[in-house]
Amino acid sequence: RSAVNARYFERGKVYFMYDDVNLYVAAYMDDRDVMQWGKEDQGNLCSTGDLFEVFLKPADSPSYWELWGAPNKVRTTFYYESCSYPFVASTQQEMMKGFKTGVKVYGTVNNNKDTDKGWSIECVVPRSELAKTGVPFEPGKKWTVLFARYNYNKDFGTAHRGPQFSTYPRLPQVNYHLLPYY
């Protein structure tokens, strides 16, 4: 985060676990102004409001998944055959089968007249779909992960235009596709 917007930085927590069938990701994000204007699944939600993202990639494969969930319950998934291929929306726009999200907002969505507390999301990711990368998600197989967030807020004002970006692990620049840093 930069010194310009450090006083507005809003924290989050992420929980990650799996069983024999699914991978589960849960996140809670502090957010004084919860917003998401996108209305359709598989939309470009990063340009329309708050967003939580999960990137899942096998260490020994060029393929990876990008999963998005928003506070108004819309979601998007992308499958990348390789990070060196061009992004072709028509071939990568099909929603991951069985990907589910549950969302709770602690306040209101798209109402900048009040002050919200935040929002949480729970994601269910079928392990069978992760295997599309050619590597099963199972013990003994090395996978990498990145958790990312777009956080828009009316309080950022003129000191900060656009969203506040945050990730875990931390990246050296704002580019969520820096795969070696996962």
Contact map, one row per residue, 1 for C-alpha under 8 A:
11101100100000000000000000000000000000000000000000000000000000000000000000000000000000000000000000000000000000000000000000000000000000000000000000000000000000000001110000000000000000
11111100000000000000000000000000000000000000000000000000000000000000000000000000000000000000000000000000000000000000000000000000000000000000000000000000000000000000000000000000000000
11111110000000000000000000000000000000000000000000000000000000000000000000000000000000000000000000000000000000000000000000000000000000000000000000000000000000000000000000000000000000
01111110000000000000000000000000000000000000000000000000000000000000000000000000000000000000000000000000000000000000000000000000000000000000000000000000000000110000000000000000000000
11111111100000000000000000000000000000000000000000000000000000000000000000000000000000000000000000000000000000000000000000000000000000000000000000000000000100110000000000000000000000
11111111100000000000000000000000000000000000000000000000000000000000000000000000000000000000000000000000000000000000000000000000000000000000000000000000000000000000000000000000000000
00111111100000000000000000000000000000000000000000000000000000000000000000000000000000000000000000000000000000000000000000000000000000000000000000000000000000000000000000000000000000
00001111110000000000000000000000000000000000000000000000000000000000000000000000000000000000000000000000000000000000000000000000000000000000000000000000001100000000000000000000000000
10001111111000000000000000000000000000000000000000000000000000000000000000000000000000000000000000000000000000000000000000000000000000000000000000000000000000000001000000000000000000
00000001111100000000000000001110000000000000000000000000000000000000000000000000000000000000000000000000000000000000000000000000000000000000000000000000000000000000000000000000000000
00000000111110000000000000001100000000000000000000000000000000000000000000000000000000000000000000000000000000000000000000000000000000000000000000000000000000000000000000000000000000
00000000011111000000000000111100000000000000000000000000000000000000000000000000000000000000000000000000000000000000000000000000000000000000000000000000000000000000000000000000000000
00000000001111100000000000111000000000000000000000000000000000000000000000000000000000000000000000000000000000000000000000000000000000000000000000000000000000000000000000000000000000
00000000000111110000000011110000000000000000000000000000000000000000000000000000000000000000000000000000000000000000000000000000000000000000000000100000000000000000000000000000000000
00000000000011111000000111100000000000000000000000000000000000000000000000000000000000000000000000000000000000000000000000000000000000000000000000000000000000000000000000000000000000
00000000000001111100001111000000000000000000000000000000000000000000000000000000000000000000000000000000000000000000000000000000000000000000000000000000000000000000000000000000000000
00000000000000111110001110000000000000000000000000000000000000000000000000000000000000000000000000000000000000000000000000000000000000000000000000000000000000000000000000000000000000
00000000000000011111111100000000000000000000000000000000000000000000000000000000000000000000000000000000000000000000000000000000000000000000000000000000000000000000000000000000000000
00000000000000001111111000000000000000000000000000000000000000000000000000000000000000000000000000000000000000000000000000000000000000000000000000000000000000000000000000000000000000
00000000000000000111110000000000000000000000000000000000000000000000000000000000000000000000000000000000000000000000000000000010000000000000000000000000000000000000000000000000000000
00000000000000000111111000000000000000000000000000000000000000000000000000000000000000000000000000000000000000000000000000000111000000000000000000000000000000000000000000000000000000
00000000000000000111111100000000000000000000000000000000000000000000000000000000000000000000000000000000000000000000000000011110000000000000000000000000000000000000000000000000000000
00000000000000011110111110000000000000000000000000000000000000000000000000000000000000000000000000000000000000000000000000011110000000000000000000000000000000000000000000000000000000
00000000000000111100011111000000000000000000000000000000000000000000000000000000000000000000000000000000000000000000000001111000000000000000000000000000000000000000000000000000000000
00000000000001111000001111100000000000000000000000000000000000000000000000000000000000000000000000000000000000000000000001110000000000000000000000000000000000000000000000000000000000
00000000000001110000000111110000000000000000000000000000000000000000000000000000000000000000000000000000000000000000000111100000000000000000000000000000000000000000000000000000000000
00000000000111100000000011111000000000000000000000000000000000000000000000000000000000000000000000000000000000000000000111000000000000000000000000000000000000000000000000000000000000
00000000000111000000000001111100000000000000000000000000000000000000000000000000000000000000000000000000000000000000011110000000000000000000000000000000000000000000000000000000000000
00000000011110000000000000111110000000000000000000000000000000000000000000000000000000000000000000000000000000000000011100000000000000000000000000000000000000000000000000000000000000
00000000011100000000000000011111000000000000000000000000000000000000000000000000000000000000000000000000000000000000111000000000000000000000000000000000000000000000000000000000000000
00000000010000000000000000001111110000000000000000000000000000000000000000000000000000000000000000000000000000000001111000000000000000000000000000000010100000000000000000000000000000
00000000000000000000000000000111110000000000000000000000000000000000000000000000000000000000000000000000000000000011110000000000000000000000000000000000100000000000000000000000000000
00000000000000000000000000000011111000000000000000000000000000000000000000000000000000000000000000000000000011110111110000000000000000000000000000000001111000000000000000000000000000
00000000000000000000000000000011111100000000000001000000000000000000001000000000000000000000000000000000101111100001011000000000000000000000000000000001100000000000000000000000000000
00000000000000000000000000000000111110000000000011000000000000000000001100000000000000000000000000000000000011100000000000000000000000000000000000000001100000000000000000000000000000
00000000000000000000000000000000011111000000100111100000000000000000011100000000000000000000000000000000000011000000000000000000000000000000000000000000000000000000000000000000000000
00000000000000000000000000000000001111100000000110000000000000000000000000000000000000000000000000000000000001000000000000000000000000000000000000000000000000000000000000000000000000
00000000000000000000000000000000000111110011100110000000000000000000000001000000000000000000000000000000000000000000000000000000000000000000000000000000000000000000000000000000000000
00000000000000000000000000000000000011111010000000000000000000000000000001000000000000000000000000000000000000000000000000000000000000000000000000000000000000000000000000000000000000
00000000000000000000000000000000000001111110000000000000000000000000000001100000000000000000000000000000000000000000000000000000000000000000000000000000000000000000000000000000000000
00000000000000000000000000000000000000111110000000000000000000000000000001110000000000000000000000000000000000000000000000000000000000000000000000000000000000000000000000000000000000
00000000000000000000000000000000000000011111000000000000000000000000000001111000000000000000111000000000000000000000000000000000000000000000000000000000000000000000000000000000000000
00000000000000000000000000000000000001111111100000000000000000000000000000110000000000000000000000000000000000000000000000000000000000000000000000000000000000000000000000000000000000
00000000000000000000000000000000000001000111111100000000000000000000000000010000000000000000000000000000000000000000000000000000000000000000000000000000000000000000000000000000000000
00000000000000000000000000000000000101000011111111100000000000000001010000110000000000000000000000000000000000000000000000000000000000000000000000000000000000000000000000000000000000
00000000000000000000000000000000000000000001111111100000000000000000000000000000000000000000000000000000000000000000000000000000000000000000000000000100000000000000000000000000000000
00000000000000000000000000000000000000000001111110000000000000000000000000000000000000000000000000000000000000000000000000000000000000000000000000000000000000000000000000000000000000
00000000000000000000000000000000000111000001111111000000000000000000000000000000000000000000000000000000000000000000000000000000000000000000000000000000000000000000000000000000000000
00000000000000000000000000000000001111000000111111100000000000000000010000000000000000000000000000000000000000000000000000000000000000000000000000000111000000000000000000000000000000
00000000000000000000000000000000011100000000110111110000000000000000011000000000000000000000000000000000000000000000000000000000000000000000000000001111000000000000000000000000000000
00000000000000000000000000000000000100000000110011111000000000000001111000000000000000000000000000000000000000000000000000000000000000000000000000001110000000000000000000000000000000
00000000000000000000000000000000000000000000000001111100000000000001110000000000000000000000000000000000000000000000000000000000000000000000000000111100000000000000000000000000000000
00000000000000000000000000000000000000000000000000111110000000000111100000000000000000000000000000000000000000000000000000000000000000000000000000111000000000000000000000000000000000
00000000000000000000000000000000000000000000000000011111000000000111000000000000000000000000000000000000000000000000000000000000000000000000000011110000000000000000000000000000000000
00000000000000000000000000000000000000000000000000001111100000011110000000000000000000000000000000000000000000000000000000000000000000000000000011100000000000000000000000000000000000
00000000000000000000000000000000000000000000000000000111110000011100000000000000000000000000000000000000000000000000000000000000000000000000001111000000000000000000000000000000000000
00000000000000000000000000000000000000000000000000000011111011111000000000000000000000000000000000000000000000000000000000000000000010000000001110000000000000000000000000000000000000
00000000000000000000000000000000000000000000000000000001111111110000000000000000000000000000000000000000000000000000000000000000000010100000111100000000000000000000000000000000000000
00000000000000000000000000000000000000000000000000000000111110000000000000000000000000000000000000000000000000000000000000000000000000000000011100000000000000000000000000000000000000
00000000000000000000000000000000000000000000000000000000011111000000000000000000000000000000000000000000000000000000000000000000000000000000010000000000000000000000000000000000000000
00000000000000000000000000000000000000000000000000000000111111110000000000000000000000000000000000000000000000000000000000000000000011100000000000000000000000000000000000000000000000
00000000000000000000000000000000000000000000000000000000110111110000000000000000111000000000000000000000000000000000000000000000000000000000000000000000000000000000000000000000000000
00000000000000000000000000000000000000000000000000000000110011111000000000000011111000000000000000000000000000000000000000000000000010000000000000000000000000000000000000000000000000
00000000000000000000000000000000000000000000000000000011110011111100000000000011110000000000000000000000000000000000000000000000000010000000000000000000000000000000000000000000000000
00000000000000000000000000000000000000000000000000000011100000111110000000001111000000000000000000000000000000000000000000000000010000000000000000000000000000000000000000000000000000
00000000000000000000000000000000000000000000000000001111000000011111000000001111000000000000000000000000000000000000000000000000000000000000000000000000000000000000000000000000000000
00000000000000000000000000000000000000000000000000001110000000001111100000111100000000000000000000000000000000000000000000000000000000000000000000000000000000000000000000000000000000
00000000000000000000000000000000000000000000100000111100000000000111110000111000000000000000000000000000000000000000000000000000000000000000000000000000000000000000000000000000000000
00000000000000000000000000000000000000000000000000111000000000000011111011110000000000000000000000001000000000000000000010000000000000000000000000000000000000000000000000000000000000
00000000000000000000000000000000000100000000100011110000000000000001111111100000000000000000000000000010000000000000000010000000000000000000000000000000000000000000000000000000000000
00000000000000000000000000000000011100000000000001100000000000000000111111000000000000000000000000000011100010000000001110000000000000000000000000000000000000000000000000000000000000
00000000000000000000000000000000001100000000000000000000000000000000011111000000000000000000000000000010000010000000000000000000000000000000000000000000000000000000000000000000000000
00000000000000000000000000000000000000000000000000000000000000000000111111100000000000000000000000001110000000000000000000000000000000000000000000000000000000000000000000000000000000
00000000000000000000000000000000000001111100000000000000000000000000111111110000000000000000000000000000000000000000000000000000000000000000000000000000000000000000000000000000000000
00000000000000000000000000000000000000011110100000000000000000000011110011111000000000000000000000001000000000000000000000000000000000000000000000000000000000000000000000000000000000
00000000000000000000000000000000000000001111100000000000000000000011100001111100000000000000001000000000000000000000000000000000000000000000000000000000000000000000000000000000000000
00000000000000000000000000000000000000000100000000000000000000001111000000111110000000000000111100000000000000000000000000000000000000000000000000000000000000000000000000000000000000
00000000000000000000000000000000000000000000000000000000000000001110000000011111000000000001111100000000000000000000000000000000000000000000000000000000000000000000000000000000000000
00000000000000000000000000000000000000000000000000000000000000111100000000001111100000000001000000000000000000000000000000000000000000000000000000000000000000000000000000000000000000
00000000000000000000000000000000000000000000000000000000000000111100000000000111111000100001000000000000000000000000000000000000000000000000000000000000000000000000000000000000000000
00000000000000000000000000000000000000000000000000000000000001110000000000000011111010000000000000000000000000000000000000000000000010000000000000000000000000000000000000000000000000
00000000000000000000000000000000000000000000000000000000000001110000000000000001111110000000000000000000000000000000000000000000000000000000000000000000000000000000000000000000000000
00000000000000000000000000000000000000000000000000000000000001100000000000000001111111000000000000000000000000000000000000000000000000000000000000000000000000000000000000000000100000
00000000000000000000000000000000000000000000000000000000000000000000000000000000011111000000000000000000000000000000000000000000000000000000000000000000000000000000000000000000000000
00000000000000000000000000000000000000000000000000000000000000000000000000000000111111100000000000000000000000000000000000000000000000000000000000000000000000000000000000000000000000
00000000000000000000000000000000000000000000000000000000000000000000000000000000001111110000000000000000000000000000000000000000000000000000000000000000000000000000000000000000000000
00000000000000000000000000000000000000000000000000000000000000000000000000000001000011111001000000000000000000000000000000000000000000000000000000000000000000000000000000000000000000
00000000000000000000000000000000000000000000000000000000000000000000000000000000000001111111000000000000000000000000000000000000000000000000000000000000000000000000000000000000000000
00000000000000000000000000000000000000000000000000000000000000000000000000000000000000111111100000000000000000000000000000000000000000000000000000000000000000000000000000000000000000
00000000000000000000000000000000000000000000000000000000000000000000000000000000000000011111100000000000000000000000000000000000000000000000000000000000000000000000000000000000000000
00000000000000000000000000000000000000000000000000000000000000000000000000000000000000011111110000000000000000000000000000000000000000000000000000000000000000000000000000000000000000
00000000000000000000000000000000000000000000000000000000000000000000000000000111000000111111110000000000000000000000000000000000000000000000000000000000000000000000000000000000000000
00000000000000000000000000000000000000000100000000000000000000000000000000001100000000001111111000000000000000000000000000000000000000000000000000000000000000000000000000000000000000
00000000000000000000000000000000000000000100000000000000000000000000000000001100000000000011111100000000000000000000000000000000000000000000000000000000000000000000000000000000000000
00000000000000000000000000000000000000000100000000000000000000000000000000011100000000000000111110100000000000000000000000000000000000000000000000000000000000000000000000000000000000
00000000000000000000000000000000000000000000000000000000000000000000000000001100000000000000011111100000000000000000000000000000100000000000000000000000000000000000000000000000000000
00000000000000000000000000000000000000000000000000000000000000000000000000000000000000000000001111100000000000000000000000000100100000000000000000000000000000000000000000000000000000
00000000000000000000000000000000000000000000000000000000000000000000000000000000000000000000000111110000000000000000000000011100000000000000000000000000000000000000000000000000000000
00000000000000000000000000000000000000000000000000000000000000000000000000000000000000000000001111111000000000000000000000111100000000000000000000000000000000000000000000000000000000
00000000000000000000000000000000000000000000000000000000000000000000000000000000000000000000000001111100000000000000000000111000000000000000000000000000000000000000000000000000000000
00000000000000000000000000000000000000000000000000000000000000000000100010100000000000000000000000111110000000000000000011110000000000000000000000000000000000000000000000000000000000
00000000000000000000000000000000000000000000000000000000000000000000000010000000000000000000000000011111000000000000000011100000000000000000000000000000000000000000000000000000000000
00000000000000000000000000000000000000000000000000000000000000000000011110000000000000000000000000001111100000000000001111000000000000000000000000000000000000000000000000000000000000
00000000000000000000000000000000000000000000000000000000000000000000001000000000000000000000000000000111110000000000001110000000000000000000000000000000000000000000000000000000000000
00000000000000000000000000000000010000000000000000000000000000000000001000000000000000000000000000000011111110000000011100000000000000000000000000000000000000000000000000000000000000
00000000000000000000000000000000000000000000000000000000000000000000000000000000000000000000000000000001111100000001111000000000000000000000000000000000000000000000000000000000000000
00000000000000000000000000000000010000000000000000000000000000000000000000000000000000000000000000000000111110000011110000000000000000000000000000000000000000000000000000000000000000
00000000000000000000000000000000010000000000000000000000000000000000000000000000000000000000000000000000111111100101000000000000000000000000000000000000000000000000000000000000000000
00000000000000000000000000000000111100000000000000000000000000000000001100000000000000000000000000000000101111100000000000000000000000000000000000000000000000000000000000000000000000
00000000000000000000000000000000111110000000000000000000000000000000000000000000000000000000000000000000000111110000000000000000000000000000000000000000000000000000000000000000000000
00000000000000000000000000000000111000000000000000000000000000000000000000000000000000000000000000000000000111111100000000000000000000000000000000000000000000000000000000000000000000
00000000000000000000000000000000100000000000000000000000000000000000000000000000000000000000000000000000000001111110000000000000000000000000000000000000010000000000000000000000000000
00000000000000000000000000000000000000000000000000000000000000000000000000000000000000000000000000000000000000111110000000000000000000000000000000000000000000000000000000000000000000
00000000000000000000000000000000100000000000000000000000000000000000000000000000000000000000000000000000000100111111000000000000000000000000000000000000000000000000000000000000000000
00000000000000000000000000000001100000000000000000000000000000000000000000000000000000000000000000000000001000011111100000000000000000000000000000000000000000000000000000000000000000
00000000000000000000000000000011110000000000000000000000000000000000000000000000000000000000000000000000011100000111110000000000000000000000000000000000000000000000000000000000000000
00000000000000000000000000000111100000000000000000000000000000000000000000000000000000000000000000000000011000000011111000000000000000000000000000000000000000000000000000000000000000
00000000000000000000000000011111110000000000000000000000000000000000000000000000000000000000000000000000111000000001111100000000000000000000000000000000000000000000000000000000000000
00000000000000000000000000011110010000000000000000000000000000000000001000000000000000000000000000000011110000000000111110000000000000000000000000000000000000000000000000000000000000
00000000000000000000000001111000000000000000000000000000000000000000001000000000000000000000000000000011100000000000011111000000000000000000000000000000000000000000000000000000000000
00000000000000000000000001110000000000000000000000000000000000000000111000000000000000000000000000001111000000000000001111100000000000000000000000000000000000000000000000000000000000
00000000000000000000000111100000000000000000000000000000000000000000000000000000000000000000000000001110000000000000000111110000000000000000000000000000000000000000000000000000000000
00000000000000000000000111000000000000000000000000000000000000000000000000000000000000000000000000111100000000000000000011111000000000000000000000000000000000000000000000000000000000
00000000000000000000011110000000000000000000000000000000000000000000000000000000000000000000000001111000000000000000000001111100000000000000000000000000000000000000000000000000000000
00000000000000000000011100000000000000000000000000000000000000000000000000000000000000000000000001110000000000000000000000111110110000000000000000000000000000000000000000000000000000
00000000000000000000111000000000000000000000000000000000000000000000000000000000000000000000000011100000000000000000000000011111110000000000000000000000000000000000000000000000000000
00000000000000000001111000000000000000000000000000000000000000000000000000000000000000000000000000000000000000000000000000001111111000011000000000000000000000000000000000000000000000
00000000000000000000100000000000000000000000000000000000000000000000000000000000000000000000000000000000000000000000000000000111111100010000000000000000000000000000000000000000000000
00000000000000000000000000000000000000000000000000000000000000000000000000000000000000000000000110000000000000000000000000001111111100000000000000000000000000000000000000000000000000
00000000000000000000000000000000000000000000000000000000000000001000000000000000000000000000000000000000000000000000000000001111111110111000000000000000000000000000000000000000000000
00000000000000000000000000000000000000000000000000000000000000000000000000000000000000000000000000000000000000000000000000000011111111111000000000000000000000000000000000000000000000
00000000000000000000000000000000000000000000000000000000000000000000000000000000000000000000000000000000000000000000000000000001111111100000000000000000000000000000000000000000000000
00000000000000000000000000000000000000000000000000000000110010110000000000000000100000000000000000000000000000000000000000000000011111110000000000000000000000000000000000000000000000
00000000000000000000000000000000000000000000000000000000000010000000000000000000000000000000000000000000000000000000000000000000001111110000000000000000000000000000000000000000000000
00000000000000000000000000000000000000000000000000000000010010000000000000000000000000000000000000000000000000000000000000000000011111111000100000000000000000000000000000000000000000
00000000000000000000000000000000000000000000000000000000000000000000000000000000000000000000000000000000000000000000000000000011011011111100100000000000000000000000000000000000000000
00000000000000000000000000000000000000000000000000000000000000000000000000000000000000000000000000000000000000000000000000000010011000111110101000000000000000000000000000000000000000
00000000000000000000000000000000000000000000000000000000000000000000000000000000000000000000000000000000000000000000000000000000000000011111100000000000000000000000000000000000000000
00000000000000000000000000000000000000000000000000000000000000000000000000000000000000000000000000000000000000000000000000000000000000001111110000000000000000000000000000000000000000
00000000000000000000000000000000000000000000000000000000000000000000000000000000000000000000000000000000000000000000000000000000000000000111110000000000000000000000000000000000000000
00000000000000000000000000000000000000000000000000000000010000000000000000000000000000000000000000000000000000000000000000000000000000111111111000000000000000000000000000000000000000
00000000000000000000000000000000000000000000000000000000011100000000000000000000000000000000000000000000000000000000000000000000000000000011111100000000000000000000000000000000000000
00000000000000000000000000000000000000000000000000000001111000000000000000000000000000000000000000000000000000000000000000000000000000001000111110000000000000000000000000000000000000
00000000000000000000000000000000000000000000000000000001111000000000000000000000000000000000000000000000000000000000000000000000000000000000011111000000000000000000000000000000000001
00000000000000000000000000000000000000000000000000000111100000000000000000000000000000000000000000000000000000000000000000000000000000000000001111100000000000000000000000000000000001
00000000000000000000000000000000000000000000000000000111000000000000000000000000000000000000000000000000000000000000000000000000000000000000000111110000000000000000001110000001000001
00000000000001000000000000000000000000000000000000011110000000000000000000000000000000000000000000000000000000000000000000000000000000000000000011111000000000000000001110000000000000
00000000000000000000000000000000000000000000000000011100000000000000000000000000000000000000000000000000000000000000000000000000000000000000000001111100000000000000111100000001000000
00000000000000000000000000000000000000000000000001111000000000000000000000000000000000000000000000000000000000000000000000000000000000000000000000111110000000000001111000000000000000
00000000000000000000000000000000000000000000010011110000000000000000000000000000000000000000000000000000000000000000000000000000000000000000000000011111000000000011110000000000000000
00000000000000000000000000000010000000000000000011100000000000000000000000000000000000000000000000000000000000000000000000000000000000000000000000001111100000000011100000000000000000
00000000000000000000000000000000111000000000000011000000000000000000000000000000000000000000000000000000000000000000000000000000000000000000000000000111110000000111000000000000000000
00000000000000000000000000000011111000000000000000000000000000000000000000000000000000000000000000000000000000000000000000000000000000000000000000000011111100000010000000000000000000
00000000000000000000000000000000100000000000000000000000000000000000000000000000000000000000000000000000000000010000000000000000000000000000000000000001111110000000000000000000000000
00000001000000000000000000000000100000000000000000000000000000000000000000000000000000000000000000000000000000000000000000000000000000000000000000000000111110000000000000000000000000
00001001000000000000000000000000000000000000000000000000000000000000000000000000000000000000000000000000000000000000000000000000000000000000000000000000111111111000000000000000000000
00000000000000000000000000000000000000000000000000000000000000000000000000000000000000000000000000000000000000000000000000000000000000000000000000000000011111111000000000000000000000
00000000000000000000000000000000000000000000000000000000000000000000000000000000000000000000000000000000000000000000000000000000000000000000000000000000000111111000000000000000000000
00011000000000000000000000000000000000000000000000000000000000000000000000000000000000000000000000000000000000000000000000000000000000000000000000000000000111111000000000000000000000
00011000000000000000000000000000000000000000000000000000000000000000000000000000000000000000000000000000000000000000000000000000000000000000000000000000000111111110000000000000000000
00000000000000000000000000000000000000000000000000000000000000000000000000000000000000000000000000000000000000000000000000000000000000000000000000000000000111111110000000000000000000
00000000000000000000000000000000000000000000000000000000000000000000000000000000000000000000000000000000000000000000000000000000000000000000000000000001000000011111000000000000000000
00000000000000000000000000000000000000000000000000000000000000000000000000000000000000000000000000000000000000000000000000000000000000000000000000000111100000011111100000000000000000
10000000100000000000000000000000000000000000000000000000000000000000000000000000000000000000000000000000000000000000000000000000000000000000000000001111000000000111110000000000000000
10000000000000000000000000000000000000000000000000000000000000000000000000000000000000000000000000000000000000000000000000000000000000000000000000011110000000000011111000000100000000
10000000000000000000000000000000000000000000000000000000000000000000000000000000000000000000000000000000000000000000000000000000000000000000000000011100000000000001111101000000000000
00000000000000000000000000000000000000000000000000000000000000000000000000000000000000000000000000000000000000000000000000000000000000000000000001111000000000000000111111100000000000
00000000000000000000000000000000000000000000000000000000000000000000000000000000000000000000000000000000000000000000000000000000000000000000000001110000000000000000011111100000000000
00000000000000000000000000000000000000000000000000000000000000000000000000000000000000000000000000000000000000000000000000000000000000000000000001100000000000000000001111100000000011
00000000000000000000000000000000000000000000000000000000000000000000000000000000000000000000000000000000000000000000000000000000000000000000000000000000000000000000011111110000000010
00000000000000000000000000000000000000000000000000000000000000000000000000000000000000000000000000000000000000000000000000000000000000000000000000000000000000000000001111111111010010
00000000000000000000000000000000000000000000000000000000000000000000000000000000000000000000000000000000000000000000000000000000000000000000000000000000000000000000000001111100000000
00000000000000000000000000000000000000000000000000000000000000000000000000000000000000000000000000000000000000000000000000000000000000000000000000000000000000000000000000111110000000
00000000000000000000000000000000000000000000000000000000000000000000000000000000000000000000000000000000000000000000000000000000000000000000000000000000000000000000100000111111000000
00000000000000000000000000000000000000000000000000000000000000000000000000000000000000000000000000000000000000000000000000000000000000000000000000000000000000000000000000101111110000
00000000000000000000000000000000000000000000000000000000000000000000000000000000000000000000000000000000000000000000000000000000000000000000000001010000000000000000000000100111111000
00000000000000000000000000000000000000000000000000000000000000000000000000000000001000000000000000000000000000000000000000000000000000000000000000000000000000000000000000000011111000
00000000000000000000000000000000000000000000000000000000000000000000000000000000000000000000000000000000000000000000000000000000000000000000000000000000000000000000000000100011111111
00000000000000000000000000000000000000000000000000000000000000000000000000000000000000000000000000000000000000000000000000000000000000000000000000000000000000000000000000000001111111
00000000000000000000000000000000000000000000000000000000000000000000000000000000000000000000000000000000000000000000000000000000000000000000000000000000000000000000000000000000011111
00000000000000000000000000000000000000000000000000000000000000000000000000000000000000000000000000000000000000000000000000000000000000000000000000000000000000000000000011100000011111
00000000000000000000000000000000000000000000000000000000000000000000000000000000000000000000000000000000000000000000000000000000000000000000000111000000000000000000000010000000011111
